[in-house]
Amino acid sequence: MSAVLFRGAGVIALLVAMGVTGLSDTVGAQLKPTTDPHIHAYVRSSSTITGSLTVVGSDTMKPLTKHWERKLKEFYPHVDIRIQGSGSEQGPPALLEKTAQIIAVSRPLTPAEILEFKKQHGYEPTEVPVATDALAIFVHRDNPITGLTFKELEAMFCKERRRQAEHPIIKWGQLGLEGEWREADIWLHGRTSNSGTASFFREKVCLNGEFSPKVIDEPGSASIVVEIMKDRYAIGYSGIGYRTSTVRPVPLAERASDPFVEATFDNAINGTYPLRRLLYLYVDKSPEKELAPIVAEFVKFATSHEGQEIVVKEGFFPLPTDVLNRLSALWSHSMQAAGLFPNSMDEKARP
């Protein structure tokens, strides 16, 4: 396993168990929480920080990592931070080949990717969760659909019907819509194969089956939303942070017997929204070499109160306060300078 600070499904369980303070009092469709003031504030380094940093990976996370970059450059104007966000699948090779010190990915690295990195470099990449995301199924705001099950989504988006749907769903009338919608074709929009978002959707909805050839591949999350804005009969998946006033997320149910659940902060954190996920940074952190200060500062800022305020501004959801405060402490410069920074959490530090 990778040098984990918190890991995949275990983190989701942790989020569900812990909950999060600082929610907005607005009820119903409130999507953006307030940021808990108890999250540790970012403390600017007293040293002059220079050097360069390359972050490669997720298109979904690019607005978030770019925003972190802009803020850090205000603190440290002499650093060179380059953000390359063409898809999560570009991240692992960049970390393996050391063309990036940090990768941003919208899925955890696979055991095979971690093993390959360890075989080549002798240690594992360090995993840092930095945000929670709800992967939304977007339709045009005029679309009257009230909810969709995973079985229905699979019958639309996936080549195989591993959930035992009788027929592929190609028209909105098959989902019970009437009037002009009854005979309207469903136009499907998804992500290209280098996307962690596509991999996540394929795993959760298609049960690792292939996508339907009818799915139109889009180069980025924003592109999907733009296409749905232009086409009343379109549907696609993207991070909830890409919502606009012209599209809306459809409530989802994993099984037909389950209630439909909206893609809200509360539902993502309490585990009821079925397409929730974590967003990660992975860091090339050798136990034998000193980590470049700008690398540590980037991660420390991302897990700070200021960094999580940016998470919220970009439409994602913050991690629980206790989790963030542990991460912030682990990435502090003082621990690194004292040689106390572990490549993974010891048993006492684990939740």
N, C-alpha and C positions, 0 to 999 in steps of 0.2 A: 504494500500500500504506500501511497505517497506520504510525504512528511506533512501530516495533516494538523491543522489547528482545530477544525471542525469538519465533518465529512458528510456529504451527500444526504442520504435518507436520515442519518442520525441528526443532522442539523434541522431538518424539517420536524422531526420528533421533538427536538429541543425547542423550536419555535412554538410548536403547539402547546408544549408543557408550560412554557414560561410566559407567553403572552407578551404584550408590549404596552408600556405606558405612554401617555402623551398624545392620545388620539384626539382628533377634532371632535367637538360636541355635535357637529352636524350629523344627522342620521340619514338612512336611506342609501342613496347612491354616492355618498362621500367617497372619493377615491384617494385623496391626498391627506395623510395624517400630518399632525404637527410633529416636530422632532423633540424627543424627550430632552429636557435641559440637563438631566443627570448624565447624559453621555459626555465622556471626557472631552474637554475643549482641546483643540490643536494648539500645541506649544511650539512656537517657531524656534528652530535651532539657533543657538547663540554663535555657532560657527558659520563661517562663510561657506556656503554650499555651491560647488561648481560641478562641472562634468556633464555627461550626457546620459539619457535614458531612452530606450525604445520600448514601446508597448504595442504589441501586435495581437490581433484577434477579432473579437465579436463586433459585428456591425450594430447589433442591438445595443451594445454597451458603449459605442463610440461617442454619442453625445455626453454620456456620463464621464468617460475618461478624458475627453477634450475639456470638459468643464473643470475637472480636477487639475488638469494641466494648466489651464489659464490662471486658476487661483494660486497654484504653487509658484508660477512665474512671477506673480506679484510679490511673493515672499523672497524668492531667489531669482532675481532677474538674469543671473549669469549662467543659468543651467539651460541645457538644450534637451527638451522633451519632445520626442516624436511619437505621434499616435497613428497607428496604421490599423484601420478597422474594416477589413474586407470579409470577415467571417471567422467564426470560432475554429473551424478546421485548419485555418492558417496558423493558429497559435502553437499547437504542439510541435510541429516541425521547426518553427522559429526558435522555440525554447531549446529544443534538442540541438540545433545547429548553432546556438548561442548568438543568433542575430537579434535576439530580444532578451532583455533581462527580466521583463514581466510580460505575461500574456493575460489578456482578458477574455474569458470564455463564459458562455451562457449554459454550460453543462460541465459536470465534473470530468476530469481526465479519465480515460478508461484504464483498467489494470494493465493492458498491453502497452499503452502510451507511457505509463509510469515505469513499467519494467524496462522498456527500451531506453528511456532516459537514464535510469539507474545503471544499466549495463554499460552505457557509453561513458558516464561521468562518475560513477561510483557512489552517488547519493541520489535522493529523490527530490523532485521539485516540491516546494512548500506551498501548500494550498491555503488560501485566505478567502472565505466568503465575505462579500462586501455589500450585498443587497438581496432583497427578495423581489421576485417578479411574478406577475400573473400573466401567463400567455393567453391572450384574448382571441376569441373568434369574432372577427368584425364583420358586420353587414352595413349596408347603407342605412342611414337614419330612417328612411321611409319604409324599410322592410318590416313587416308586422310579425315576423317569427318571434315567438315568446320564449323558446328554449330549444336546446338540441342535446341529444344523448351522444355518447361516444360511438355507439353502434351506428347512428345516423351520420356522424362525421366520417366514420370509416367508409360507409357506403358511398359517400361523396368523394373523399380525398384519396382513398387507398385502392390499389389495384386488386388486392385480394380482400375477401370478406371473412376474415378470421373470427369475427364476432357473430357470424351466422345470419347476416342480413340476407333476405331472399333475393333482392335485386339491387343493382347500383341505383343511387339516387341522382337523377340528372335534371329534374324539373322541380320547381318550388312547390307545385301542386302535390307532389309525393309526400311533402311534409305538412300537408293540410291547409296550405294557403289557397285562397279563392280569388275570384275576380281576375284582374290583369296578371296576377302572379301564378295562376293555376297552370298555364302552359309555358310559362317563362323558363328558359334554360338557366341553369345555375352555372355561373362562371367562377371558376376556382382559381385562387391566387395563393402561391406558396413561395418558399425560399429556395435558393439554389443549393446544390449538394454540399457546398463548403460552409454551410450555416449550421451552428449549434442549435438554433431554433428549429430548423427542419429536422435535425436528428432527434431532438426532444419530442417533437410532434409525432414523428414516425414511430418512435418507441412507445409513446403513451397511447396514441390513437390507433395507429396501424398495427400495433403489436409487433413491431419490427418488420412488417411487410413493406412492399414497395409502394410508392405513390402512383396514383392513376396518371396515365399519360395526358389526361385532360387538365391537369394542374399546370397553370402557367407560372413558370419560375420567374421570380422577381429578384433583382440584385440586392435589395435591402428592405428593411422593415418599413421604412417610410414609403417605399415604392408600392408596397401592398396597400397601404392605407390610401394613397393617391388614386390607385386604380379603383378601389371600392367607392371613393368619393365621386368618381366619374360615372360609375355604372351601378344603377339601382339593383341589378340582379346579381351582383358579385358578392363573393364571400372569401375571406382569407384569414390567416392567423398572424399575429404580431404581438410584441410586448405591449402591455397595457399603457405604457408611457407614450405610445404613438397615437393614442386616441385624439380625435378632433371632434368638432361640433357636428361634422357631416357624417360621421360613422358612429356606430354604437356596438359595444360588446354584448354578445348573446349569452344569457345565463346557461350553464352547462350542468349535465348530470352524467356521472360515469356509467350508471345503469338506469334502465327504464323505471325501476322501482324507487330510485333516489329523487329527492326534490331538486329542482333547478336552482343553481347557486350563482349569484352575480360575482363578477371579478372585482371585488373590493379589497381594501387593506385588511379589514377584520377577517374576511373569509380566506384570504391567502395565508394569514398568520395562524388562524385557528384550525387550518387543515381541511376545511369543508370545500374550498374551491379546488376542483380536481386537476387543473392545469397550472399548478403553482410550481415554482422552481427557485433555485438560488443562482446568483451570479457570482463569479469567482475571479480572483486574481491568482495566478501561479507565478512564483518567484524562483529564479535560479539562485538559490542560497546555498553555497558550498560551506560545509562545516570547517573547511581548512583555510578559507580565505575571508578577508574582511569584506563585508558588503559595502558597495558604493553608497555614500550617504544619501544621494538623491533617490536611490531605489527604496531605502528604508523610509525616507520622508514621504514618498508617494503613497506607500501602503499605510503609514501612520496617519496621513491626512485623510485617506479614504475611509478609515475606520473611526475618525473623530466626529465630534458634533458638527463641525463645519462641513466635513465631507459627506455626512449623512443628510444634512440639509440640502446639499446638491443632489443626493439620491432622490429625495422627495421632489425637488424642483424639476428633475428630469422624468418624473412620472413613475418611479419605482418606489419600493417600500423599504424602510430601514430595518436592520436586524435588531434583535432585542438588546436593550441597554447593557445587560450584564455581559453578553457575548462581545459587544463592541469594546467595552472597557477592558476586558481581558486581552483582546487583540491589540488595543492601543498600548497597553502596558508591555506586551511582548515585543512590540516593534519600536519601543522608545530607544533613543540614542544612548541613554544612560546605561541600559542593559547591554547594548552592543559594546560600548566602550569598556564595560567591566567583563566582557567575555561571557555574559550570562544568557545571551540569546540562544534558545534551543531550536533545533531544526524541527522539532515536534514537541507538543505539550507533554510534560511529564504527568504522571498519574494524579498528583495533587492538583494540577492545574485543570484537569479535565472536568467537564461538567458532570 
